[in-house]
Amino acid sequence: MANREFIKRAKKYLEEIYKPYNNKIYVPMPETRNLFLPVTIGCSYNKCLYCGLNKNIRFEKISLEEIEENLKKLQFITQYNRRKVEKFNLLGGNPLVLETEYLVEISRLIRKYFPKVKYISSFSRVDDILRKSHEELVLLKESKFNRLSLGIESGSDKILEFQRKGVTSKDNLAAMRKLEKVKLDYSAYIILGFGGVEYSRENAIETARLLNKVHPFELVVVNLVYFPNAPLLEKVRTGEFKRLSPLQSLEEEYLLLYKLEMENVVFNATHKNNTIAIKGKLPEHKNIMLKEIEKNIKKYSLKL
Ligand code: SF4
């Protein structure tokens, strides 16, 4: 096929595949280089106070026929890639809410068109994991679901409740342990400033307490994002919730990292929204990262 014609068709296919997301595609930070496959639109829970990602979007499950059509298009688009596609990410707020048989069928379709696939990742809510039996998780692991990104956010029940996360710290622990039991790799999202100024210390201390009991392969540590359409903004306006300053966020991050006693896990705080970008392995790089945060705390203190 002539080069120009290929580009034209590939562009058209890309637009068609990702149209339901209105150019807003959110994927887990460790998985940004994967191939993205739409399987759900929106979030089936959609009640978190701080979240504005899926407001006014009705949760939808994409049909297997449409998924297969999209896989054919993705196969066409990637046909000249130098490296074979090995990593997929399922799109949507919480694709793991789908029935296990449906997910297994999605995996079968992915492998039909991309036989070299090594793993399939996706965002996941903790309660979606808790609803699956041990046997279902084994089946998912066997079907290549092996890099889930769990929205843990905090280890404090008070803060999780305030942010209407719909799960407790105990649920967070139970879900992570359940995945570990079937040896399914997962990363854990943690949010700095999730409890505002009032619960900043509690957020750091309780989150570290929870994390010291589990073994994700990566911690993705981000600053709380203030979505313009999130209900949390009303609480910011009324003063009920006080945002952390960059300095306070660094102080919270320092305390969290200081309290972490984890092994063989990447501490990844490199999101563009973080006050400073740091990344390193625990425990080897803990002191280097602490020194870097400390240096920046001094810098930000001088700016006051
Ligand atoms: S934060 Fe995640 S679980 Fe909560 S409403 Fe948004 S997409 Fe859904």
Boltz pocket constraint, residues with backbone or C-beta under 6 A from the ligand:
constraints:
  - pocket:
      binder: B
      contacts: [[A, 43], [A, 44], [A, 45], [A, 46], [A, 47], [A, 48], [A, 51], [A, 52], [A, 53], [A, 54], [A, 93], [A, 94], [A, 125], [A, 151]]
      max_distance: 6.0
